[in-house]
Amino acid sequence: MGCDCMSGCKRCHTKWETTIEGLFGKLAERISDYPVPIMVSCIIVNLLFIIGILGMKVENDIEKLYTPIDSQAIQDRATIQNLYGDPTDRYFRSYQLSDFGLYGGVMILSKNMSDIKTQAYVDEINNIHSIISAITVDNKTYADLAPGSDPFEGISGSVILSQPFQDNFIINNITYPMFGTSLLSPFLAQAVSESGKLTSAVGVKLQYYLQQNNATVTQLSKTWETAFISKMGSIKTNLTQIAYVYSDSIETELNKNINSDIILFAVTFTLMMTYANFALLSTNCNNVANRMNLGFAGVLAPVLAIASAFGFVSAIGVEFTNIVGVMPFLVVGIGIDDMFILMSGMADAPSLSEQSDNRDIKKRMIFMMKKSGIAITITSLTDFLAFAIGYSSVFKSIQNFCIYTGVSVLFCYLNQLFFLSPAIRINEERTMENRHYCLCSKVVKPKEEYANKSMCFLNCISGYIPQRRSDVESLLERYPKKFILLILNNIFGEIFIVLIFLAYLGSSIYGCIHLQQGLQLFNLASKDSYFYKYSLWDEQYYTTEPMIMICVTQIQDYHRNDTQNLINSVLYKTKLDNYIDDNIEINWLENYKKYPSYDDTSESNFAIGLAQFLASPFGQSFTNDVVLDNSSLKILSSRFYLKAKNMKTSDEQGDFMTRMRKITDNTGLPCIIYTPAFVYFEQYVQVLPSTLQTVGIAVVVMLFVTFIFMPDFRIVLIVSITLISILAGIFGFMFYWDLTLSSITMIHLVMSVGFSVDFSVHICHAFFSVEGKVPKEILEKAMDRAGGPIVNAAFSTLLGILMLAFSSSYIFVSFGKLMFLVISFGLLHGSFFLPLLLYTLKACKLYKAKVSEAKNGKIHTPEPIPAISQNGSFTDIGKRSLSSQEFQVPKLQPYSSSQQRRSCPNIHNEVSRTTGFSNGRLGKTTYIGDGFMMYQY
């Protein structure tokens, strides 16, 4: 029963594979019949799509691109903005902002990192403040654009500029972390305190917020920000060094960063085209077999695909994002990989030589498309689907990247079929007509047929139609696979491969366990950028202590004790968290209860008394924290504040946000806990599950596609194991290369699924499609077909991403690092780990088959080997004598030309190899036609 099932699966597999090969064979026939019209049509379609680039739109908003779409934090922010509006109009406090606002920020550090509690440093800080205050745009200074009723209200850290603070600062009489009612810890660099007194600080931080309560004022504020950046770049200081930033610095610097790396595209394309041409260069100076022109076509195909994809995707309204800039490096690598696979398939096709029974270009094209067309279809489809699945990500940057790249991969595949394949067909016609690869109109001859010609002439002009694979292979195609076979056919090499794999697996698992999450935004800018400097100082010298907002979002009866108890309960539970400073609380309700107008007899009386409190000097600072209805008799919403302790790592920040939300889930009070930083903390919570989900779905789909084209459970199982191993290596080695799991690296991980399948599918398809009697023969044929293309495709891609090491962009550098991991691990698996596994499985299978045949008595004794007697007659040892002195060997060719004389082996060796004769005299040789030669002994 089991045998019948296996037999049925095998028949189904064979039938399905034959059907798919038949479809590609028909496509090859059409391409072979109409190569020029198909190629021209393909070029025209590409050019029409390219026109769409004129309508390209660019999206640079960091929040939109690198934080989860419509996250809980974004929804909470929208709720708060709808309830409270903009707080910069009056009585401004920076912690009341629902976003980061418009601002210009400056850090001032002592040059020698010494204590700044001296009059000289204070004077320099005041001087820098005076310069900033004097910046003018449209006759308006900072005082005119500052939020609130007083310019000092808009300066975060303004306490440092106050006279009481500076007087006590110089005489070492500053309480810490609170100076009066002002918090100092976020504004002093490397602050050290003892017994509640500040003992030293090496710098200060000031943030100048701007109004944004209407469109006109917002535009003026943005103009002031630009002037601020320009002015800060020209400030000269004596004792201090400064770093500065403004609200849109990251977007501006990111654009500069990407634009400065445009030159890398041109250099990369040049390098990859040079490598592709060199890899297809014939090493025996055969100017007919030379395939350099196809190298140009092989690189031009993905370049056209990239340009047309940019145009098409732009035309349908998808914005270009900075991270899409790495896509060309990826797609060119895919295109060159496909080119090498097609070239390898054509090299295995029947020869075009005059002596070949299959001297037919169409047959060669059909052979190529049946063997290699399926391979590039599987890899292109898996790559395309990987990016299609990546579109389901919660990050807009990943969505846009996947759309651009997925369409580029699809167009690249179509260009391989309808641009490169016709080019191969045209090249085959040139080859069959013995025309020079460069001087296409010139018919050339083998070296032996040229008389009295210089060596230079012979090397540059002569040529002949290739008869076997070795006639067209370059050094880069021939020797890498020889090196691989040398290792795989050696017991010490096999042991070495196993040890390397075990070390690789152990290192990968360790790295996976310790991999960090999150994207540091300053990494997106160049290390030479002012934004990078400011962010690095902020990371190294200052604390991150966000104010946490507890916002009651629905109408409550605040005069009731149970409502006030619910509020106090939420505040108490929040303070119990280890990352909440329970010493600092901003609570309008507690302050109102101490004011004379407090009245809790009814809700209306409570609201009337509250309005009086907010209008007083004691309550003005809470004006933006309570929202009354139009009658001023009901409180629509209110908010309270607590301060978080210093949090630096992404794990701390993500876990903190999750814990805060759990507090509101378990209370009867309709409220939200929020701080603007939560918008960026969201990525730390969502990136891991989103990555695992996307990569997991991609893996399943890749395996399904593999099974459709190669319906063999053995292949699917082997590809699965290889895919998991490569992904584990990529995740693990990210840790060793200081890469974190973020929205940027997630893109590359999705991409790596497709690439990992590429390597394993190529080698599996080769192993299961070649035939051989012994495992060694199967290994050699498989590496002939897939080993060379895999190595060359990997090397060409690595050569392309090598230029990314010189980039100043974090996006480009991280892409280069991850691509290096993907290609390196894919190459290791495709060239060593996987072939060794398949080689071992084949050996075991053949051994079991022989044992089974021996048990069933099916092993046949070979026929006696004929030998030549001393008198020259043929004798079957122990049986009979051949009276004729003539023996026919099928399929041997006469020496009809110098080309054949050079390429044919010694006849005696051929007879010995074919018949087993090892002695005798070689006599007269006569060609008798129909592919036979007569040898007389």
N, C-alpha and C positions, 0 to 999 in steps of 0.2 A: 504493500500500500504506500509506504514511504517512498519507495523507489519510483512508483508511478507518479506520485506528486512532484518529486524532484524532476522527473523526466518531463512532466507537463509544464513546469515552470521554465525549464530550459528551452522547450519548444516555443513557449510564449515569448521568452526573452529574445530568442533568435528571430522570430517573426517580427517582433516590434522593432528590433535593431535593423532588420532588413528594410522595413517600411521607412524608417527615418533616413537610412542611407540612400534609399531610392529617391526620397524627396530632395536630398542634397545633390544627388546625381543629376536629377532633372534641372535643378538650378544651375549646376555646372555646365550642362549642355547649352542652356540659354546664354550664359555668360560667354561660353566658348564661341557661340555663333555670332553674337553681337557685342563684342568687347568695347569698341569705340563708342557706339551710341549709349551704352549703359554707363560708361565712365563719364561721358560728357553730361548726361542727364543728372548723374550724381553730383557733379561739380556745380551745375546750375541750381539744383535744389539747395545745396549748401549755401551758395551765395545769396539766394533769396532769403533764407533764414537769417543770415548775418545782418541783413538790413535792419532787423528788429533791435539791434544794439542801440540805434539812434533813440529809442524810447526807454532806455535803461534808467531805472530809479535806484538810488542808493539809500540804505537804511543803516544808520550808525549809532542809534540809541542803545547804549550798553544794557540798560535795564530791560528793554524789549527783547534784545538778542540773547542775553546770557542768564536771564532768570526765567523760571517756569512760567508758561503762559497762564494767565488768569489764576494765579496761585491764591491761597488763602490770605496771604499778606496783602496782595493787590486788592482783593475784595474788601478786606478790612480797611485799607486806606481809602478806598472809594466811599465806604460807609462814613468814615470820619470826615472826609472832605465835604460830603453832602450835608452833614450835620453842622459842621463848624466853619466851613469856608476857609478863607485865607486869614491868618492871624497877624500879618505884617502891617495891618492898617493902624492899629493902636495897641498900647500896652503889651508890646511884643516880648515874648520869651522864646528862645530858640527851641526848647523842648516841646513847644506847642505845635511845631511844624509836623505835618503828616508826611512830608518828604524831606529831602535834604536842602531844598530851597536854592535861592541864588546867593552867591557869596564869593568873597575873595579871602583866602586864608594865607597866613604867613607863620612860619616857625623861625624863631631866632635862637641860635645856639652859640655858646662861646666857642671861639676857634680852637682853643686848646682843651675844650671840654672841662673847664674848671668852673668853680662855683661863681654864680653871677650876682651874688648879693652885695654888690658894691655900687657906689654912685656912678661910676663910669659906665657900667653896663646898663644901669637904669636910664641914664641920659641917652645912650644909643638906642635903647628900646623906644624911648619917647620920641626921638628924632625920626625913627622909622614910622612910628604912628603918625607923626605930623606930615610926613611925605605922602602917606596913604590918604590921609584926610584931605589933602590939598588936590588930589586927582580930580580933574574937572572934565565933564562932558556936557556939551550944550549949556554951558554956564551953570551947571549943577555939580556941586561937590558931594562927598559922601554924606554930609549932614543933611542935604536935601533929599537923598535917596534912602537914607537909613530908615528901617521900620520903627514903629513906635513914636512916641512923642518926644523922645530924647535920643540923640545919636548914640549915646552909650548903651541904650537898650538893645541896639542892634549888634553890638560887639560881644561875641561870646568870649569870655575871659576878660571883660572890661574891668574887673576888680583889680587886675594887675596894673591898670593905668590910673587907678584912683590914688589921690595923695595920701590918705591914711595907710593904704597898703604899702606904698613905696617908702614912706617914712619908717614904718616898722620893719620893712624888708631889709633895709640897710643896717639896722641895728639888731638883726637876728631875733625879732620879736613877733614872728608870724605863727599863729596857730594853724595846725594842719590835721586833717584834710579840709576843715572848715575855717574860714576867716570871717567871723561874724555869721552872716546868713549866706555867705558865698562859698561855693564848692571850689577848691583849688586843684584837686588831683588831676583832672583832665587837661589842665593848662600849663603844668610845670613838667619839664623834662627831667627824667631820672631824679625825681624828688625823694629825698631821704629825710625822715623825721625821727624824733626821739622824744618820748613822753609828751606827745601831742604838739611838739614844736618843730617847725621846719628847720633842718640843719644845713641842707644844701640843695641846689638845683642848678642844672647846666643850661637851661633854656626855657623859653615860654612859647605859647601858641595862642594866636589871636585869630578870630574868624569874624569878618565884616559882612554881616547879612544885609540883604537889599530888599526893597519893596517889590512886590509882585501882585498887587491887588487889582491892577487893570492892565490892559494891553499896552497902553502908552508908557506907563511907568515900567512895566516889565521890559520893554524894548530899551528904554534908557538905562535900566539896571544892567542889561546884557552888554550894552555899549561901554558902561563903566567897567565891567569885568574885563573886557578886552584891553581897555586903557590901563587897568590895574596890572595885568600880566606884562604889558609892554614896559611899564614904569618899574616894576619889581626887577626885571631883568637888567636894568641899568643902575640900580642902587649900589653904591660903594660903601663898605663898612670898614671899621678899624678893628674892633675887638670881637665882632660876631660874624657869623655866617648865616645866610638865610635860605629858606626854601619856601616856595609859594605855589598856590594852586587856585583854581576857580571852578565853578560848578560843572562846566562842560570840558574840563581839561582832558579827561580820559578819551572822549570821543575825538577831540581835536588831535591829540597826540597819536591815537590809533590810526587815524587817516594818514598822518605824516609818516608813520612807521611803515604802513603798507605801501604807500606811494614810493618810498625810498628803496623798496625792494623790487620794483618793477624790472630793473636791469637783470635780476636773477632769472627771470623768465627767458630772456634772450640768450643768456649764457647757457642755461640748462638745455634749451632746445638745440643749441649748437652742439653741445657735448653729446646729447643723446643721438642726434642725427649722425655725428661723426662716428660714434660707437656702432650704430646700426649699420652704417656703410662699411666700416672696417670688419664687422662681424660677418658680412656677406661677401667680402672680398676673396676672390680665388687666390690661393697661395702658390699655385703652380704656373702662374702667368698665362692662364688660359683665358684669353680675352673674348671667347665665345660664351664660356660657362660663367663668367663674372656676373654677379647679381647686385652690384653696387647701386644701380638705378632703382632697384626695388627697395633698397634701404631708404632712398629719398621718398619714395611713394609710401613706404611703411610708416614714416614719421609724419608725412603730410596728411595722411588719412585721419589720425587723431587730432591734429592741429585744426583741420577743417571742422571736425566734429565739435571741438571746444568752441570755436568761433560761432558756428551755427547754433549750438546749444545756448550760448550766451544770448544770441539774437532771439531765438524762439522763446526762451523762458522770460526774457525781458518783455517781449511782445504780449505775453499773456498776463503781465502785471506783477510778476514776482520780483521783489527788490533784491538788488545785489548787496551782499554783506561782505565785510572784510575777510571773513573766514573762507569765503568762496574763492579767494585768491590762491589757495593751495590746490584747488581742483585741477588746473592744467598739469601740474607735476604728476598727479595721480593718473589722469586719463592718458597722457602720453605713455606712461609706463604700461598701462593695460594694452594700448594699441601696439606697442612694440612687442609685447608678449604674444599677442595674436599673430603678428607678422612672422615671428620666428616659428610658431606652430604651423602656419600655412607653408612656410618655406621648407620645413622639415617634412611635411606631408608630400610636397612636390618632389623633394629629393628621393623619396622612396618609390615614386611612381615609375612605371616602365620607361626605359630609355628612349630617347629620340634618335639614337644612332641608326644608320642605314641597315644594320644587321639585325635590329630588333624586330620581332614579330608584331609588336604593339606600337609601331611608330605612328602615333596618333596623338596630337595635342589634346583633342577632346577627351580621349581616354585618360590622359594624365590629369586633366582638370577634374574629371569625375572621380578619379582615385583620390586626389587631394581633398576635394570637398567631402567625400565620404569619410575619410579618416580624420582630417584636420578640421573640417567644417563643423562636425559635431562637437569636437573638443572646444573650439572657440565659442560655439553657441552656448554650451553649458556654462563656461566661465563668464561670458558676457551676461547671460540671463541671471546667474547667481549674483553677480555684482549689481546688476540693475535692481533685482528684487531686494538685495540688502539695503540699498538706498531708498527704495520704495517703502520698506518697512521702517527705516530710520525716520521717515516723514511723520510717523506716529509719535515722535518724541514730544515732550512737553516744552522743549526749548525751541524758540523761533529760529535761532541761528542754525540749529541742526536741521530743522525743516527746510529752510531755504537752501542750505548746503546740499541736502539730499536731493532736492528738486533739480538744482543745477547739475549736480554730478550724475544723478541717475539718467537724465536726458542726454548728457554728454556720453555716458557709457553706451546708451542705446544707439546714438548717432555714430559713435565710433565703430560699433559692431556692424551697422549698416554700411559704413564706409569701407570696412574690411571686405564685405561681400561685393559691393557695387563700385568700389574705386580700386582697392588693392588687387582683388581677384582679376578684374579685367586687365590691370597692369601686368599681372603675372602671365595672363594669357597672351598678351602682346609680346612680352619678353620671351615666352616659349616659341612664338613664331620666329622671332629674330634668331633664337638659338638654333632652331631647326634649319634655318637658311644660312647658317654659318656666318652670320654678320657680327661685326665688332660691337661690343657692349656700349661703347661711347660713340664711335663712328658708325652709326647704325646702318648706313647705306653701303658700307664697305664689307665685301665678302672676303673672309680670311681663310688661311690654310694652316695645317700643323707646321711646327718648326721644321720637320724633316723635308718638307716640300718647298722650302725657301732655300735658294742657293746664294752663296756669297752675300749674306746679310749680317749686319752687326748684331751683337748680343742685345743691344738696346732695342733695335728694331724687332727682333724675335720676341723679346719679353713684352713689348708694348703693342705688337700687332698680331702675332700668331695666335691660333686657337683652334679648338676642335669641339665637336659636340660631346658633352659628357656622357659616359656610358654607365657610370655607377655613382653612388652617393659620394664617395671619396673625391670624385672629380669636381664637385661643387662646394664641398665643405671647406670653410676657412679654418685657420688655426684655433680661433675662438670657439668653433663648433666641434672641432675634433678632439682637442687635448683636454678640455674640462671633463668630458665624459670618460676619457681614458683614465684620467686620474681617479675619478669616482669608481670605475671598475677595478682599478688596481687595489683600492682599499677594500671594496666589497668582496673581492675574490681572494682576500688574504685573511687567514684566521686571526692574526694579530689585529688587523684592521677592523674585523667584525667585533672583537672584544673591546677595542678602543671606542667604537661607535656606541656599544651598549653602555660603557662606563660614562661616556659623555652624556648620553640620554638620561641616565639615572641622576647625574649631577645637575643637569638642566631641570629635571622634574622636581628635585628637592629644592633647588633655588627658587623655582617658580612658585611652589607652594608657600615657602617662607615669605616671599615678596607679596603674594596675594593677601596673606594674613595681616601684613603691616602697611598695606596701601592706604594712603590718606585721601580724603575727599575735599572738594572745594576749589574754587578759582580765586586766587588773589588778583584783584582787578589791576593793581599796579604792574603786574607782570605783562599785561597787554601792551604797555608802552615800552619804548626803547629805554635802555639803561642810561642813555645820555639825556633823557627827557627830564624836564623840571618836575613833571608829575611823578615820575619814578623816584626822584630824590625825595620829594615831599612825603610820598607814601612809605618809603623805606624808613625815613626818620620817624614817622608816625608809628611804624611797627616796632622800631628799636627803642625809642626813647619815651614814648607816651603811652598812657593806659587807654584801653577801650572800655568805657563805662557808660553805655547808653542809658538814657532815661526811659523807663518803661511806663507806658500809658495804660491805665485801666479805665476803659470807656463804657459807661452805662448807656446802652443804645436805645432804650425804650422809656416811655413815660412811667415814672414811679411816684408813689406817695412818700416824698422824702421826709415829711413831718412825722411819719410813723416810726416807732422804735424798731419794729421788725425789719423795715426797709434799711434803716441805718445799721442794724445788726448784720444784715446780709452784706452790706458794703464793707463793714469792718471785718467780717469773716473772710471775704475775698482778699482784702489787703493783708490780713493775718496769714492766711495760707500762702500767699505769694511771698511774704517775708520769710517764711520757713525754708524757702529754697536756699541752698548754699551759695548761689551766685547773686543773691539780692542783699544789698546793704540795708539792714533794718534800722540804721540810724538816720536815714534821710527819707523824708516823705513830704510830698506837696499835696495838701488836703484842704480843699476849700471848705468842706463841711465842718471840719474841726475848728477852723479859723472863724467861720461864720457863727458857730455856737458860742464863741467867746465875745461876739460883738453885741452891743446893746439892742440892736433891732431884731435879734433872733426871736422867732415866734413859731412854736410848733403846735399851736391850737388847731390849725387847719392848713390844708395845702395852699390855699390862696394867701393866707396870712404869712405862711412860710415863704412864699415866692415874693410877696411884697417886701418883707424884711430883707430877703436876699438881694433884691434890686437896690435897696439902700446901702447894703454892705458893699456891693460891687462898685457903687458910685463913690465910695469913700476912699481915702488914700490907703486904708488898711486892706481893702479888697480889690483895688484896681488890677493888681497882677493876676487875679483869677477871672477877669472879665471874659477871656477867651476860652475858659474852661467850663462855662455853664451856658446852655442854650435855653432861653425862655420862649414860650409861644407868643403870638401877637398880642394877647391880652396881658402878658406878663404875670399870669396867674398859675401857669403850669410849667414845670421843668421838662423840656423835651429830652434833654440829654445832659450828662455831666461827665467829667473825667478827673482822675486822680493820678499821681505819679510816684513811682519808686525808682531808686537808682540801682542799676546792676553793678556787680563787681567787675574787675578787669577780666575780660575774656579775649584770648588771642587765637586759639586754634579753631578750626572749622568744626571739629567734633564738639567742642564746648558750646559753640554758638548754636549749632543745629539742635543739640540735645536740650539746651536751655529753652529755645523757642517751643519745642515739642512739649516740655514740661509746663510751660506757661499756659499753653492752650488746654492742657488736660485740667488745669485748675478751673477754667471757665466752663468746661464740659460737666463738671460735677457740682455746680452750684445752681441755686434757683434764680440767680440774678442774671438778666439778659445783658451780658457785657462781653467785651473783647479786650484782649491784652495785646498791645501793639507798640512797636517802635519802628521808625523808618528802615533800620538795618534789617528787620525781618524779611523785607523784600529780597535781600541778597542772601540771608540765611536759608531761604527756601531751597536754594540749590543744594545745600549740604544735606538736606533731608530727602530730596527727591532724586538726586542724580544717580545714586546707587540702585534703587529699585527700578528707575526708568532705564538705566543702562542694562541691567540684568534682564528686564522684560524685553527690551528691544533686541538685544543680542540673542536671547533665547528663542524668540520668534524667528529671527533671521536664520539661526542654526537649523531649526525644524524645516523651514521653507527651503533652505539650501539642500538639505538632504532629500526632501521630496522631489525637487527639480532634478537632482542627480539620479534618483531612482527612475524618473520618467524617461530620461535619455539613456540611462544604463541600468535597466531593471534587473539588477543582480544584488541580492541581499549582502553578498560578501563585500562588494564595492561600497555599499552604503555603510556597512559596519566599519570598514577600514577608514573611510572618509570621516565618519563620526569620531572615531578615536583620534585621528590626526587633528581634526578641527578643535576638539576639546584640549588637546595637548598644546597646540599653537596658541589658543586663546589664554590658557593658563600661563604660558610663558610671557605673553604680552602684558597681561594684568600684573604678573609677578615682577617682571623686570622694569615696569614703570616705577616701582618703589626704588630700585637701585639708581634710577636716572633722575630722581627728584621730580617726577611727574605725579600729579594728583588726578584723581578721578573727578572730572569736571565736564561742563557742557562742551568744551573744546575737545578734550581727549575722548569724550564719548563718541564724537563724530568719527574719529579715527578707529575706535574699537568696532563700530558698526561696519566701517569700511574693511577692517581686517577680516571679518567673517567671509566676505566675498573673495578676498585675496587668498585666504587659507584654503578655501575650497578649490581655487584655481590650481594651486600646486599639487594637491592630493589627487584631484580629478585627472590631471594630465598624466601623472605617472601610473595611476590605477588603470586608466583607459588604455595606456600603452601595454601594460603587463597583461591585461586580459584580452587584448586584441591581437597580439603577436602569437606566433606558433613556434614550438621548439620541442625537441625530444628530451632535452635535459635542462635543468634549472639555469645552468650557466648560459646556455644559448638563449633562453627566454630573457634573462637579465640583460644580456648584451644587446638583443634586438630592442628591448623596451627602452634602454638608455639611449640607443641610437635614435629612436623616434622621439622621445620626450626629454631625455637628459640634457642634451645640448640646448634645445629651446628654453628649458626651465632655467638653466644656468645663465644663458645670455640675456634672457628677459630680466632675471634678477640683477645681474651686473649692470645692465643699462639703466634700470630703475634706481639702483644704488648710486650710480654715477650722477643721475639727475638730482637726487635729493642731497647729494654731497654739497651742492651749492647752498643749501638751506642752512648749513652750519655757519655761513658767513652773514646770515640775516640778523637784523636787529629786532625782528618781530618775534614775540613769544609764540604767536600763532604759527608762524612758519617754522620756528625752531622745534616746537613740540611736535608739529606734524612730521618734520624730518626725523626726529628721534623715534617716533612711533612707527613711521614707515620703515626705518632701518630695522626695528625689531620685527615687524611683520615680514619683511622680505628675507631677513637673515634666518628667522626661525622657519619660515616657509621653505627656504632653500635647504636648510638642514634636514627638514622632514622629507621634502621631495627628492633630495639627492642621496641621503644616507639612511635616515631612520626608516622611512617607508619602504624603499627598495630592499633593505635588509629584511624587513618583516615579510614582504611579498616573496622574496627569494626563499626565505625559510619555509613559508607556507607551500610554495610550489614544490620545493624539495620533498617535504613531508607527503604531499599529495601523490607525487610520482612514485615515491618509495612504497606507499600503501598500495598503489595500483599494481606495482610489480609483485609485491607479496601476495596480493589477491590472485593475480594471474598464476603465480607459482602454485598456490594451493589448489586452484581449479585445473591445473595441468594445461594451461594455455600458452606456456612459453615454448616457442618454436626453435628448433636447432637450425642454425643458418646453413645455407648451401655451402658445399666445399669450395674453398677459394681456388680459382684457376691459377696455374703457375706456368712459366715458360721453361721448357726443358733445355738442356744444353745444346741440342741440335736445332733449336729455334721453333719447335712445335708447341702448341698450347695444350696443356694437360689439366684436366680436373683431377686433382690428387685422389687416388684410390678409386677412380671411376672410369673415365674415358679420355681418349686423346682427340684433339681437334686436328683434323687432317689438313684443313686449310691454313695457309700461312697469312691469312688476311683476317683482320678483326675490325669490326665497325664500332665506333664510339659515338653515340648520338649527341647532337647539339654542340659539336666542336666546329670551329670556323677555320676556313683556309686563311693563309697569309696573303690576303688580296691587296693590302695597302700598308704603307709605313705606319699609319695610325693603328691598324689592327696588330701589326707586328710588334709595336711597342706595348700595346695593352694586353695581348694574349699571353698566357703563361707558357712555359716550356712544355712541348707536347708530351715528352716522356713523363714529366711530372703529372700532367693531366691524365694520361693513360694509367699511371700508377695509382693516382687518387681514385679514378673512376672504377678500375677493374681489380685493383689490389695487386697487379703485377709489380714485382720489385726487381726483376732481372731481365735479361734479354737484350737484343741489339735493335736499335732503332734504324729501320731501313727506309725504303721509299715511301713517300706520302702522296696520296692522290685524292683530290676532291671529287666526290661522286654526286654532289648535288643534294638538294632537299635537307641541308643542314648536316650532312654526314661527311666524314673524312675516312679514307681507308689507309690503314697503317700496315706496312709489311715488315715482318721480322725474319 
